[in-house]
Amino acid sequence: MAPTPATEIATIPLQAGATIEDPETPAGKIWSATLDTISQQDGYQRCYYGRHVEAQTSLDLFVDWDSFEHHQTFTKSPVYGPFEKNLSSIMDGSVVMRHATLDPHPPSNAVGNTSVPVTEVLYTYLDGRDETYESNAKKFGEILVSKSDACKGVSTGWVREQLAGPNADASDKKDVFIMLIGWESKEQHMEFRGSKDFQDAIPLVRKGTLDMHHTSFNEK
């Protein structure tokens, strides 16, 4: 049986002034080395990253792997310690790490700088994995794509790890469902949120605790 692909979803708190986009700066050289190391690992498929539009020192790093186990093998390899130490030198805090099996995989219809200028990253924190919620989320995505020309595509799935929601006690772990929704722009997404089509559809996913931001992704 072929392995199940997985996407590593890391939120990295960057130090203020860490100019990772400029490969000539110290932070940029560290970031380039980080991406090079990841891309050299067995099972690596694709890597894309970007700052949160709403919080510029928060960075999303998404890595598509042949399987969750391939990423785990990397974290247990001899290169991982120096890799982690190098990356931590431009961080201001701890990484929040998640893994998800997304549909479709890879989520290139919703993430990527070539055809998707900005991605809405929506987490829903729930008391248990709810198949009805998953089905409703897929319906919600279909409505967005069909009703808005600005919506480029949607990829969804359950996060492997249980996590505490925003402003929740760290011990209050929940099941997490993720939706990646590609848009022409944040402004067009926010404009569509005021439409009747959106207002009619949003009850499908309005459950638990929702946490949303936008990221403009670059691909390695």
Backbone as ProteinMPNN parsed JSONL, in Angstrom:
{"seq_chain_A": "MAPTPATEIATIPLQAGATIEDPETPAGKIWSATLDTISQQDGYQRCYYGRHVEAQTSLDLFVDWDSFEHHQTFTKSPVYGPFEKNLSSIMDGSVVMRHATLDPHPPSNAVGNTSVPVTEVLYTYLDGRDETYESNAKKFGEILVSKSDACKGVSTGWVREQLAGPNADASDKKDVFIMLIGWESKEQHMEFRGSKDFQDAIPLVRKGTLDMHHTSFNEK", "coords_chain_A": {"N_chain_A": [[0.839, -1.196, 0.0], [0.548, 2.199, -0.853], [2.153, 4.979, 0.774], [0.429, 7.421, 2.827], [0.138, 10.705, 1.828], [1.306, 13.659, 3.563], [1.003, 16.9, 5.019], [3.197, 19.044, 6.515], [2.672, 21.556, 8.861], [3.813, 24.386, 10.004], [4.001, 26.992, 12.347], [5.957, 29.717, 12.73], [7.516, 31.86, 14.977], [9.01, 34.758, 14.167], [11.956, 36.724, 14.818], [11.74, 40.236, 15.32], [12.57, 42.235, 12.581], [13.925, 40.264, 11.222], [14.966, 39.617, 8.21], [14.137, 37.519, 6.22], [13.503, 37.28, 3.572], [15.468, 38.431, 2.077], [18.229, 37.155, 0.67], [20.816, 37.955, 1.127], [21.154, 38.897, 3.657], [21.958, 38.147, 7.153], [19.769, 36.748, 8.392], [18.375, 35.981, 6.117], [20.203, 34.242, 4.9], [20.257, 32.169, 6.776], [17.616, 31.31, 6.586], [17.506, 30.449, 3.913], [19.301, 28.307, 4.047], [17.84, 26.696, 5.764], [15.593, 25.981, 4.183], [16.932, 24.651, 2.13], [18.001, 22.423, 3.476], [15.659, 21.071, 4.271], [14.58, 20.434, 1.758], [16.294, 18.518, 0.853], [15.686, 16.156, 2.052], [14.61, 12.735, 2.348], [11.55, 11.812, 0.914], [10.538, 14.326, 0.673], [8.371, 16.656, -0.918], [7.367, 19.28, -1.623], [7.645, 22.757, -0.826], [6.478, 25.642, 0.831], [6.059, 29.005, 1.929], [5.285, 31.839, 4.058], [4.639, 35.103, 5.438], [2.205, 35.914, 7.952], [-0.453, 37.911, 6.945], [-1.762, 39.528, 8.735], [-0.085, 39.584, 10.932], [3.052, 40.204, 10.905], [5.392, 39.106, 11.969], [4.834, 36.478, 12.326], [5.258, 33.409, 10.795], [4.212, 31.179, 8.317], [5.105, 27.905, 7.514], [4.796, 25.462, 5.23], [5.127, 22.114, 4.38], [5.033, 19.633, 2.025], [4.98, 16.164, 2.282], [5.889, 12.763, 1.432], [4.828, 11.105, 3.326], [3.677, 11.199, 6.758], [5.479, 9.819, 8.317], [7.882, 10.133, 6.944], [8.572, 12.779, 7.5], [8.899, 12.537, 10.266], [11.099, 10.834, 10.355], [13.07, 12.561, 9.435], [13.138, 14.397, 11.609], [14.352, 12.858, 13.507], [16.862, 12.422, 12.617], [20.505, 12.754, 12.272], [21.067, 15.294, 11.227], [19.149, 16.967, 12.124], [19.331, 18.248, 14.65], [21.44, 20.324, 14.459], [20.179, 21.724, 12.365], [17.775, 22.598, 13.598], [18.84, 24.211, 15.63], [20.104, 26.21, 14.152], [17.904, 27.428, 12.834], [16.498, 28.356, 15.06], [17.907, 30.567, 15.81], [16.903, 32.793, 14.548], [14.436, 33.045, 15.536], [11.706, 34.016, 17.711], [10.554, 32.694, 20.108], [8.605, 29.638, 20.317], [8.119, 27.04, 17.885], [4.941, 26.181, 16.531], [3.799, 23.128, 15.728], [2.144, 21.184, 13.313], [0.432, 18.515, 11.588], [-1.229, 17.499, 8.653], [-3.52, 15.601, 6.671], [-4.419, 16.424, 3.616], [-7.113, 17.251, 1.396], [-7.681, 18.39, -1.739], [-4.453, 16.75, -2.178], [-1.318, 17.535, -3.51], [-1.999, 20.731, -1.85], [-2.177, 22.656, -3.932], [-4.096, 24.059, -5.309], [-5.0, 25.898, -3.562], [-2.871, 27.089, -2.332], [0.074, 28.879, -2.977], [2.334, 30.922, -4.827], [2.158, 31.3, -7.553], [-0.383, 31.049, -8.739], [-2.178, 31.626, -6.77], [-2.657, 34.309, -4.997], [-3.115, 34.951, -2.244], [-3.748, 33.144, 0.776], [-6.374, 32.027, 2.741], [-6.167, 30.812, 5.925], [-7.763, 28.66, 7.862], [-8.581, 27.476, 10.966], [-10.488, 25.145, 12.814], [-11.475, 24.407, 16.029], [-12.539, 21.637, 17.716], [-14.716, 19.558, 19.727], [-13.938, 16.577, 19.414], [-13.672, 14.466, 16.504], [-15.686, 15.143, 13.855], [-17.604, 13.784, 11.498], [-19.731, 14.856, 10.117], [-19.207, 17.565, 10.273], [-16.88, 17.695, 8.726], [-17.921, 16.982, 6.21], [-19.696, 19.121, 5.84], [-17.887, 21.235, 5.772], [-16.549, 20.74, 3.381], [-18.688, 21.145, 1.621], [-19.084, 23.858, 2.096], [-16.696, 24.889, 1.066], [-17.049, 24.234, -1.65], [-19.181, 25.891, -2.264], [-18.019, 28.426, -1.953], [-16.135, 28.425, -4.074], [-17.83, 28.196, -6.267], [-19.455, 30.438, -6.098], [-17.904, 32.716, -5.925], [-15.765, 34.475, -7.978], [-13.306, 35.229, -7.15], [-12.345, 33.304, -5.491], [-10.016, 30.797, -5.521], [-9.604, 28.096, -4.965], [-9.954, 25.246, -2.739], [-8.651, 23.403, -0.021], [-8.861, 20.792, 2.335], [-8.772, 19.235, 5.638], [-8.196, 16.977, 8.452], [-6.259, 17.838, 11.271], [-3.487, 16.113, 12.496], [-2.551, 16.202, 15.147], [-3.856, 16.902, 18.437], [-4.717, 20.089, 19.678], [-4.502, 23.094, 21.673], [-6.875, 25.699, 21.508], [-6.986, 29.193, 20.375], [-6.213, 31.479, 22.953], [-6.921, 29.642, 24.865], [-6.536, 27.395, 27.685], [-3.468, 25.657, 27.895], [-3.711, 22.957, 28.371], [-6.161, 22.282, 27.424], [-6.912, 20.543, 25.076], [-7.961, 20.146, 21.7], [-9.66, 18.575, 18.913], [-8.702, 19.355, 15.588], [-9.685, 20.959, 12.647], [-8.675, 21.863, 9.416], [-8.934, 24.387, 6.94], [-7.808, 25.434, 3.858], [-7.968, 28.151, 1.858], [-7.868, 29.563, -1.196], [-7.434, 32.854, -2.454], [-7.913, 35.724, -4.617], [-7.212, 38.093, -3.408], [-6.819, 39.432, -0.084], [-8.602, 41.498, 0.351], [-10.671, 40.991, -1.48], [-11.625, 38.605, -0.456], [-12.62, 39.523, 2.045], [-14.568, 41.25, 1.134], [-16.33, 39.449, -0.095], [-17.263, 38.166, 2.141], [-19.283, 39.784, 3.048], [-21.409, 39.214, 1.445], [-24.63, 37.832, 0.45], [-24.5, 35.176, -0.368], [-22.293, 34.207, 1.08], [-23.172, 34.609, 3.725], [-25.314, 32.869, 3.805], [-23.986, 30.462, 3.607], [-22.06, 30.235, 5.66], [-23.017, 29.166, 8.163], [-22.548, 26.439, 7.908], [-19.981, 25.88, 8.761], [-19.691, 27.132, 11.142], [-18.903, 26.397, 14.033], [-17.683, 25.202, 17.187], [-14.484, 26.596, 17.967], [-13.244, 29.112, 15.966], [-10.378, 30.062, 14.117], [-8.647, 32.301, 12.231], [-6.447, 33.424, 9.622], [-4.612, 35.257, 7.085], [-2.259, 34.346, 4.585], [0.369, 35.165, 2.397], [1.886, 33.154, 0.237], [5.15, 31.98, -0.655], [6.882, 29.879, -2.936], [9.435, 27.431, -2.615]], "CA_chain_A": [[0.0, 0.0, 0.0], [1.317, 3.441, -0.938], [2.019, 5.811, 1.971], [-0.512, 8.539, 2.747], [0.864, 11.978, 1.883], [1.004, 14.529, 4.69], [1.541, 18.252, 4.96], [3.696, 19.65, 7.75], [2.179, 22.929, 8.971], [4.55, 24.974, 11.119], [3.917, 28.433, 12.559], [7.263, 30.097, 13.268], [7.583, 33.259, 15.416], [10.281, 35.349, 13.764], [12.428, 37.922, 15.492], [11.492, 41.488, 14.606], [13.717, 42.629, 11.757], [14.531, 39.116, 10.534], [14.641, 39.798, 6.792], [14.387, 36.222, 5.584], [13.268, 37.376, 2.135], [16.695, 38.92, 1.426], [19.229, 36.103, 0.876], [22.122, 38.533, 1.434], [21.203, 39.237, 5.073], [22.178, 36.962, 7.997], [18.526, 35.974, 8.536], [18.064, 35.397, 4.818], [21.087, 33.1, 4.684], [19.784, 31.09, 7.646], [16.355, 30.788, 6.03], [17.839, 29.705, 2.69], [19.883, 27.031, 4.478], [16.728, 25.916, 6.321], [14.822, 25.415, 3.076], [17.787, 23.694, 1.415], [18.081, 21.188, 4.261], [14.365, 20.382, 4.173], [14.364, 19.923, 0.394], [17.22, 17.406, 0.605], [15.28, 14.98, 2.828], [13.837, 11.686, 1.688], [10.106, 11.969, 1.048], [10.154, 15.723, 0.455], [7.674, 16.935, -2.169], [7.164, 20.689, -1.97], [7.756, 23.631, 0.345], [5.991, 26.988, 0.59], [6.118, 29.739, 3.19], [4.915, 33.244, 3.967], [4.258, 35.79, 6.669], [0.795, 36.221, 8.136], [-0.772, 39.28, 6.54], [-2.197, 40.275, 9.914], [0.962, 39.588, 11.962], [4.189, 39.992, 10.025], [6.453, 38.299, 12.575], [4.403, 35.078, 12.321], [5.56, 32.812, 9.491], [3.724, 29.829, 8.024], [5.933, 27.025, 6.679], [4.088, 24.237, 4.865], [5.96, 21.176, 3.62], [4.363, 18.402, 1.602], [5.821, 14.971, 2.4], [5.287, 11.508, 0.966], [4.064, 10.575, 4.454], [4.02, 11.727, 8.076], [6.66, 9.094, 8.787], [9.074, 10.716, 6.338], [8.961, 13.957, 8.29], [9.375, 12.061, 11.559], [12.46, 10.327, 10.145], [13.929, 13.746, 9.385], [13.303, 14.978, 12.952], [15.181, 11.956, 14.315], [18.129, 12.221, 11.914], [21.626, 13.525, 12.829], [21.124, 16.678, 10.731], [18.038, 17.781, 12.626], [19.759, 19.088, 15.769], [22.045, 21.554, 13.925], [19.141, 22.414, 11.591], [16.876, 23.258, 14.54], [19.602, 25.26, 16.318], [20.305, 27.284, 13.187], [16.636, 28.113, 12.642], [16.088, 29.02, 16.3], [18.65, 31.814, 15.978], [16.117, 33.909, 13.998], [13.093, 32.909, 16.09], [11.373, 34.669, 18.97], [9.537, 31.819, 20.673], [8.602, 28.23, 19.91], [7.322, 26.645, 16.714], [3.743, 25.352, 16.687], [3.904, 22.145, 14.653], [0.956, 20.377, 13.04], [0.466, 17.736, 10.348], [-2.582, 17.229, 8.164], [-3.725, 14.943, 5.39], [-5.31, 17.373, 2.958], [-7.835, 16.848, 0.191], [-6.705, 17.558, -2.433], [-3.02, 16.827, -1.906], [-0.92, 18.705, -2.733], [-3.036, 21.766, -1.839], [-1.702, 23.715, -4.821], [-5.227, 24.863, -5.765], [-5.296, 26.893, -2.533], [-1.623, 27.628, -1.781], [1.161, 29.007, -3.941], [2.402, 32.291, -5.327], [2.013, 31.39, -9.005], [-1.784, 31.204, -9.141], [-2.994, 31.951, -5.598], [-1.947, 35.405, -4.34], [-3.232, 34.92, -0.787], [-4.472, 31.981, 1.278], [-7.046, 32.066, 4.039], [-5.862, 29.622, 6.722], [-8.85, 28.621, 8.842], [-8.585, 26.343, 11.885], [-11.656, 24.986, 13.671], [-11.179, 23.576, 17.195], [-13.785, 20.923, 17.98], [-14.732, 18.472, 20.71], [-14.059, 15.305, 18.712], [-13.717, 14.483, 15.044], [-17.085, 15.131, 13.463], [-17.686, 13.534, 10.057], [-20.698, 15.798, 9.554], [-18.518, 18.85, 10.101], [-15.998, 17.549, 7.571], [-18.759, 17.037, 5.019], [-20.202, 20.491, 5.705], [-16.773, 22.094, 5.38], [-16.328, 20.537, 1.946], [-19.779, 21.838, 0.942], [-18.788, 25.281, 2.222], [-15.656, 25.193, 0.083], [-17.635, 24.168, -2.988], [-19.996, 27.096, -2.445], [-17.119, 29.56, -2.165], [-15.563, 28.356, -5.419], [-18.882, 28.379, -7.271], [-20.133, 31.732, -5.965], [-16.97, 33.841, -5.968], [-14.694, 34.368, -8.959], [-12.043, 35.512, -6.466], [-11.917, 32.112, -4.761], [-9.264, 29.991, -6.48], [-9.658, 26.674, -4.652], [-10.037, 24.914, -1.315], [-8.126, 22.108, 0.407], [-9.298, 20.629, 3.726], [-8.406, 17.983, 6.286], [-8.012, 16.944, 9.903], [-4.911, 17.926, 11.813], [-3.151, 14.869, 13.203], [-2.361, 16.469, 16.57], [-4.812, 17.71, 19.191], [-4.073, 21.341, 20.073], [-5.317, 24.075, 22.369], [-7.294, 26.8, 20.665], [-6.487, 30.515, 20.756], [-6.605, 31.992, 24.277], [-7.368, 28.543, 25.723], [-5.523, 26.782, 28.521], [-2.642, 24.737, 27.104], [-4.153, 21.581, 28.605], [-7.489, 22.096, 26.826], [-6.63, 20.121, 23.697], [-9.128, 19.891, 20.854], [-9.432, 18.129, 17.542], [-8.591, 20.542, 14.744], [-9.93, 20.815, 11.207], [-8.077, 22.99, 8.706], [-9.349, 24.726, 5.586], [-6.952, 26.35, 3.122], [-8.847, 28.727, 0.838], [-7.11, 30.496, -2.014], [-8.157, 34.049, -2.897], [-7.194, 36.707, -5.411], [-6.664, 39.059, -2.467], [-7.517, 39.5, 1.204], [-9.706, 42.452, 0.224], [-11.788, 40.336, -2.164], [-12.201, 37.673, 0.51], [-13.407, 40.259, 3.024], [-15.744, 41.762, 0.429], [-17.269, 38.348, -0.284], [-17.862, 37.846, 3.435], [-20.479, 40.6, 3.214], [-22.433, 38.832, 0.475], [-25.676, 36.909, 0.893], [-24.032, 33.806, -0.582], [-21.443, 33.838, 2.213], [-23.984, 34.557, 4.936], [-26.121, 31.638, 3.733], [-23.134, 29.271, 3.68], [-21.167, 30.183, 6.818], [-23.458, 28.275, 9.247], [-22.028, 25.087, 7.705], [-18.7, 25.696, 9.455], [-19.665, 27.938, 12.364], [-19.004, 25.475, 15.156], [-16.433, 25.187, 17.928], [-13.727, 27.85, 17.965], [-12.624, 29.38, 14.68], [-9.181, 30.91, 14.151], [-8.364, 32.529, 10.811], [-5.56, 34.483, 9.174], [-4.241, 35.179, 5.675], [-0.821, 34.245, 4.302], [0.817, 35.182, 1.005], [2.929, 32.132, 0.23], [6.178, 31.816, -1.676], [7.328, 28.49, -3.093], [10.883, 27.269, -2.745]], "C_chain_A": [[0.88, 1.254, 0.0], [1.118, 4.26, 0.334], [1.029, 6.943, 1.738], [0.256, 9.85, 2.829], [0.41, 12.819, 3.073], [1.628, 15.893, 4.456], [1.934, 18.695, 6.36], [3.265, 21.112, 7.75], [2.813, 23.539, 10.214], [4.309, 26.478, 11.157], [5.155, 28.855, 13.342], [7.239, 31.567, 13.693], [8.958, 33.851, 15.108], [10.657, 36.521, 14.667], [12.074, 39.144, 14.66], [12.747, 41.875, 13.83], [14.424, 41.492, 11.065], [14.104, 39.14, 9.068], [14.957, 38.529, 6.012], [14.23, 36.279, 4.072], [14.51, 37.833, 1.368], [17.825, 37.927, 1.685], [20.626, 36.631, 1.21], [22.26, 38.906, 2.909], [21.479, 37.987, 5.897], [20.924, 36.102, 8.148], [18.153, 35.292, 7.235], [18.927, 34.191, 4.508], [20.668, 31.903, 5.534], [18.521, 30.468, 7.071], [16.617, 29.982, 4.756], [18.424, 28.338, 3.036], [18.812, 26.11, 5.048], [15.949, 25.228, 5.207], [15.638, 24.391, 2.301], [17.853, 22.362, 2.155], [16.787, 20.395, 4.153], [14.219, 19.713, 2.809], [15.255, 18.733, 0.056], [16.797, 16.112, 1.3], [14.473, 13.992, 1.999], [12.352, 11.905, 1.951], [9.612, 13.391, 0.87], [9.458, 15.879, -0.899], [7.736, 18.402, -2.566], [7.18, 21.517, -0.7], [7.265, 25.029, -0.033], [5.84, 27.701, 1.929], [5.687, 31.186, 2.971], [4.533, 33.804, 5.32], [2.738, 35.946, 6.731], [0.564, 37.675, 7.726], [-1.076, 40.128, 7.77], [-1.128, 40.39, 11.006], [2.28, 39.213, 11.294], [5.343, 39.211, 10.652], [6.049, 36.834, 12.736], [4.557, 34.525, 10.903], [4.935, 31.429, 9.401], [4.737, 29.116, 7.136], [5.157, 25.739, 6.462], [5.022, 23.378, 4.023], [5.136, 19.939, 3.295], [5.365, 17.258, 1.622], [5.097, 13.766, 1.804], [4.442, 10.87, 2.061], [4.493, 11.305, 5.733], [5.312, 11.1, 8.583], [7.95, 9.65, 8.183], [9.519, 11.959, 7.1], [9.501, 13.53, 9.646], [10.802, 11.511, 11.455], [13.455, 11.479, 10.102], [14.179, 14.302, 10.789], [14.178, 14.12, 13.858], [16.574, 11.737, 13.707], [19.237, 13.078, 12.535], [21.654, 14.984, 12.389], [20.113, 17.583, 11.416], [18.456, 18.709, 13.772], [20.398, 20.384, 15.306], [21.045, 22.391, 13.116], [18.238, 23.224, 12.518], [17.571, 24.424, 15.253], [19.808, 26.467, 15.406], [19.034, 28.104, 13.008], [16.239, 28.907, 13.884], [16.783, 30.361, 16.497], [17.926, 33.019, 15.377], [14.678, 33.879, 14.515], [12.946, 33.672, 17.401], [10.236, 33.879, 19.616], [9.643, 30.424, 20.101], [7.716, 28.006, 18.687], [6.07, 25.891, 17.17], [3.692, 24.426, 15.477], [2.614, 21.344, 14.546], [1.229, 19.546, 11.787], [-0.975, 17.457, 9.936], [-2.513, 16.427, 6.869], [-4.81, 15.728, 4.672], [-5.933, 16.787, 1.702], [-8.246, 18.12, -0.558], [-5.281, 17.755, -1.902], [-2.285, 16.659, -3.226], [-1.976, 19.801, -2.826], [-2.704, 22.946, -2.748], [-2.845, 24.552, -5.397], [-5.532, 26.003, -4.798], [-4.06, 27.601, -2.006], [-0.581, 27.742, -2.892], [1.166, 30.366, -4.613], [2.179, 32.405, -6.83], [0.569, 31.64, -9.431], [-2.704, 31.6, -7.991], [-2.272, 33.049, -4.81], [-2.005, 35.388, -2.815], [-4.092, 33.74, -0.373], [-5.092, 32.289, 2.633], [-6.75, 30.738, 4.736], [-6.838, 29.613, 7.886], [-8.768, 27.332, 9.653], [-9.899, 26.336, 12.662], [-11.312, 23.989, 14.767], [-12.487, 22.972, 17.698], [-13.619, 19.874, 19.072], [-14.978, 17.156, 19.987], [-14.116, 15.488, 17.204], [-15.147, 14.215, 14.585], [-17.166, 14.96, 11.944], [-18.682, 14.477, 9.382], [-20.05, 17.148, 9.324], [-17.599, 18.795, 8.881], [-16.783, 17.658, 6.267], [-19.273, 18.452, 4.774], [-19.103, 21.452, 5.267], [-16.481, 21.957, 3.888], [-17.436, 21.22, 1.131], [-19.546, 23.349, 0.952], [-17.739, 25.693, 1.194], [-16.195, 25.194, -1.343], [-18.471, 25.407, -3.286], [-19.104, 28.302, -2.712], [-16.586, 29.584, -3.592], [-16.612, 28.67, -6.483], [-19.484, 29.783, -7.256], [-19.199, 32.939, -6.065], [-15.874, 33.585, -6.99], [-13.329, 34.591, -8.322], [-11.519, 34.32, -5.691], [-11.298, 31.12, -5.739], [-9.351, 28.491, -6.227], [-9.594, 26.458, -3.155], [-9.439, 23.536, -1.085], [-8.396, 21.97, 1.898], [-8.782, 19.315, 4.308], [-8.296, 18.122, 7.788], [-6.541, 17.066, 10.242], [-4.651, 16.686, 12.658], [-3.107, 15.07, 14.719], [-3.59, 17.167, 17.171], [-4.072, 18.93, 19.724], [-5.046, 22.228, 20.837], [-5.651, 25.218, 21.423], [-6.745, 28.125, 21.138], [-7.073, 30.959, 22.092], [-7.132, 30.91, 25.214], [-6.215, 28.063, 26.585], [-4.769, 25.723, 27.712], [-3.069, 23.289, 27.253], [-5.491, 21.27, 27.94], [-7.336, 21.765, 25.349], [-7.911, 19.755, 22.952], [-8.694, 19.204, 19.556], [-9.523, 19.345, 16.639], [-8.837, 20.173, 13.285], [-9.382, 22.059, 10.522], [-8.687, 23.138, 7.318], [-8.347, 25.715, 5.02], [-7.752, 26.841, 1.928], [-8.07, 29.791, 0.081], [-7.968, 31.628, -2.534], [-7.263, 34.913, -3.779], [-6.543, 37.76, -4.512], [-7.428, 38.955, -1.156], [-8.748, 40.392, 1.086], [-10.913, 41.813, -0.459], [-12.435, 39.277, -1.275], [-13.11, 38.412, 1.478], [-14.669, 40.85, 2.391], [-16.784, 40.654, 0.257], [-17.955, 37.964, 1.028], [-19.125, 38.658, 3.704], [-21.62, 40.211, 2.298], [-23.462, 37.89, 1.08], [-25.237, 35.464, 0.719], [-23.175, 33.338, 0.592], [-22.279, 33.676, 3.484], [-24.863, 33.308, 4.965], [-25.273, 30.4, 3.983], [-22.389, 29.134, 5.0], [-21.695, 29.324, 7.965], [-22.946, 26.839, 9.106], [-20.762, 24.835, 8.528], [-18.619, 26.49, 10.76], [-19.959, 27.037, 13.569], [-17.661, 25.458, 15.88], [-15.803, 26.568, 17.955], [-13.009, 28.0, 16.638], [-11.434, 30.318, 14.864], [-8.695, 31.068, 12.714], [-7.315, 33.623, 10.628], [-5.31, 34.303, 7.684], [-2.72, 35.108, 5.554], [-0.605, 34.343, 2.793], [2.05, 34.29, 0.902], [3.902, 32.312, -0.94], [6.531, 30.334, -1.755], [8.843, 28.452, -3.216], [11.242, 26.967, -4.186]], "O_chain_A": [[1.839, 1.348, 0.766], [0.032, 4.243, 0.914], [0.814, 7.373, 0.605], [0.96, 10.084, 3.811], [-0.727, 12.705, 3.53], [2.65, 16.019, 3.782], [1.109, 18.718, 7.273], [3.465, 21.825, 6.767], [2.403, 23.247, 11.337], [4.399, 27.157, 10.134], [5.374, 28.411, 14.469], [6.972, 32.438, 12.865], [9.952, 33.475, 15.729], [9.794, 37.214, 15.206], [12.104, 39.091, 13.43], [13.853, 41.843, 14.369], [15.426, 41.714, 10.384], [12.995, 38.724, 8.736], [15.918, 38.476, 5.245], [14.762, 35.426, 3.361], [14.597, 37.645, 0.154], [18.333, 37.857, 2.805], [21.521, 35.853, 1.539], [23.364, 39.2, 3.369], [21.266, 36.875, 5.413], [20.994, 34.877, 8.047], [17.67, 34.16, 7.238], [18.451, 33.22, 3.92], [20.716, 30.762, 5.076], [18.369, 29.246, 7.066], [16.001, 28.936, 4.553], [18.092, 27.335, 2.404], [18.858, 24.897, 4.849], [15.678, 24.03, 5.282], [15.102, 23.374, 1.861], [17.772, 21.299, 1.539], [16.817, 19.179, 3.965], [13.787, 18.564, 2.717], [15.002, 18.021, -0.915], [17.464, 15.087, 1.161], [13.753, 14.369, 1.074], [11.949, 12.155, 3.087], [8.408, 13.643, 0.91], [9.895, 15.31, -1.899], [8.107, 18.737, -3.691], [6.783, 21.05, 0.367], [7.604, 25.539, -1.101], [5.53, 27.074, 2.941], [5.719, 31.694, 1.851], [4.153, 33.068, 6.23], [2.073, 36.091, 5.705], [1.315, 38.563, 8.128], [-0.697, 41.297, 7.839], [-1.261, 41.214, 11.912], [2.584, 38.03, 11.137], [6.196, 38.701, 9.926], [6.838, 36.03, 13.23], [4.052, 35.101, 9.94], [5.106, 30.603, 10.298], [5.174, 29.661, 6.122], [4.89, 25.005, 7.413], [5.633, 23.859, 3.069], [4.606, 19.282, 4.191], [6.454, 17.359, 1.057], [3.872, 13.748, 1.688], [3.463, 10.181, 1.776], [5.544, 11.945, 5.773], [6.137, 11.771, 9.203], [8.994, 9.64, 8.835], [10.714, 12.163, 7.317], [10.473, 14.112, 10.128], [11.612, 11.701, 12.362], [14.548, 11.388, 10.66], [15.314, 14.642, 11.123], [14.69, 14.606, 14.867], [17.367, 10.954, 14.23], [18.94, 14.034, 13.252], [22.205, 15.829, 13.095], [20.193, 18.807, 11.313], [17.978, 19.841, 13.85], [19.953, 21.457, 15.714], [21.066, 23.62, 13.178], [17.966, 24.396, 12.258], [16.978, 25.483, 15.455], [19.697, 27.611, 15.846], [19.079, 29.335, 13.028], [15.702, 30.01, 13.771], [16.309, 31.2, 17.262], [18.296, 34.158, 15.665], [13.811, 34.59, 14.006], [13.923, 33.936, 18.103], [9.096, 34.341, 19.663], [10.643, 30.067, 19.479], [6.71, 28.686, 18.487], [6.131, 25.065, 18.08], [3.558, 24.882, 14.341], [2.063, 20.886, 15.547], [2.147, 19.843, 11.022], [-1.833, 17.208, 10.782], [-1.575, 16.559, 6.082], [-5.975, 15.702, 5.068], [-5.345, 15.936, 1.035], [-9.088, 18.866, -0.059], [-4.956, 18.764, -1.277], [-2.588, 15.74, -3.987], [-2.768, 19.813, -3.768], [-2.924, 24.1, -2.379], [-2.604, 25.639, -5.921], [-6.228, 26.955, -5.15], [-4.178, 28.608, -1.307], [-0.381, 26.799, -3.658], [0.106, 30.903, -4.935], [2.025, 33.517, -7.336], [0.329, 32.371, -10.392], [-3.882, 31.879, -8.21], [-1.367, 32.748, -4.032], [-1.037, 35.773, -2.16], [-5.04, 33.373, -1.068], [-4.416, 32.753, 3.551], [-7.048, 29.67, 4.201], [-6.756, 30.449, 8.786], [-8.871, 26.235, 9.105], [-10.369, 27.381, 13.114], [-10.906, 22.862, 14.483], [-13.42, 23.69, 18.059], [-12.52, 19.37, 19.307], [-16.109, 16.672, 19.952], [-14.549, 16.524, 16.7], [-15.731, 13.177, 14.899], [-16.837, 15.879, 11.193], [-18.504, 14.853, 8.224], [-20.302, 17.803, 8.313], [-17.549, 19.741, 8.095], [-16.361, 18.343, 5.335], [-19.284, 18.926, 3.638], [-19.35, 22.372, 4.488], [-16.199, 22.948, 3.213], [-17.166, 21.804, 0.081], [-19.778, 24.032, -0.046], [-17.879, 26.721, 0.532], [-15.838, 26.054, -2.148], [-18.474, 25.912, -4.408], [-19.395, 29.109, -3.595], [-16.583, 30.628, -4.243], [-16.317, 29.331, -7.479], [-19.967, 30.263, -8.281], [-19.66, 34.062, -6.268], [-15.14, 32.601, -6.89], [-12.308, 34.191, -8.882], [-10.361, 34.32, -5.272], [-11.959, 30.657, -6.669], [-9.193, 27.696, -7.153], [-9.232, 27.357, -2.395], [-9.685, 22.609, -1.856], [-8.186, 22.92, 2.654], [-8.404, 18.402, 3.574], [-8.301, 19.226, 8.331], [-5.685, 16.474, 9.584], [-5.504, 16.267, 13.441], [-3.566, 14.218, 15.48], [-4.275, 17.929, 16.489], [-2.931, 18.82, 20.172], [-6.261, 22.125, 20.669], [-4.811, 25.65, 20.635], [-6.106, 28.192, 22.188], [-8.274, 30.831, 22.33], [-7.727, 31.222, 26.246], [-5.051, 28.294, 26.259], [-5.373, 24.982, 26.936], [-2.822, 22.475, 26.363], [-5.906, 20.112, 27.9], [-7.596, 22.599, 24.482], [-8.819, 19.137, 23.508], [-7.529, 19.25, 19.163], [-10.316, 20.254, 16.883], [-8.275, 19.21, 12.764], [-9.598, 23.178, 10.99], [-8.925, 22.155, 6.615], [-8.067, 26.736, 5.648], [-8.169, 26.048, 1.084], [-7.663, 30.801, 0.655], [-9.087, 31.409, -2.998], [-6.036, 34.849, -3.706], [-5.458, 38.257, -4.813], [-8.551, 38.451, -1.121], [-9.802, 40.09, 1.645], [-12.053, 42.062, -0.065], [-13.647, 39.072, -1.33], [-14.242, 37.988, 1.715], [-15.712, 40.938, 3.039], [-17.978, 40.888, 0.441], [-19.092, 37.493, 1.024], [-19.955, 38.249, 4.515], [-22.694, 40.811, 2.361], [-23.205, 37.233, 2.089], [-25.554, 34.615, 1.551], [-23.312, 32.203, 1.048], [-22.104, 32.71, 4.227], [-25.123, 32.755, 6.034], [-25.766, 29.401, 4.507], [-22.11, 28.012, 5.425], [-20.878, 28.778, 8.707], [-22.914, 26.1, 10.089], [-20.504, 23.705, 8.942], [-17.572, 26.509, 11.407], [-21.09, 26.935, 14.044], [-16.618, 25.675, 15.263], [-16.501, 27.582, 17.965], [-12.253, 27.118, 16.23], [-11.483, 31.251, 15.666], [-8.369, 30.081, 12.055], [-7.288, 34.61, 11.364], [-5.743, 33.315, 7.09], [-1.993, 35.733, 6.326], [-1.299, 33.693, 2.011], [3.118, 34.625, 1.413], [3.531, 32.731, -2.036], [6.482, 29.623, -0.752], [9.455, 29.321, -3.837], [12.419, 26.795, -4.506]]}, "name": "protein", "num_of_chains": 1, "seq": "MAPTPATEIATIPLQAGATIEDPETPAGKIWSATLDTISQQDGYQRCYYGRHVEAQTSLDLFVDWDSFEHHQTFTKSPVYGPFEKNLSSIMDGSVVMRHATLDPHPPSNAVGNTSVPVTEVLYTYLDGRDETYESNAKKFGEILVSKSDACKGVSTGWVREQLAGPNADASDKKDVFIMLIGWESKEQHMEFRGSKDFQDAIPLVRKGTLDMHHTSFNEK"}
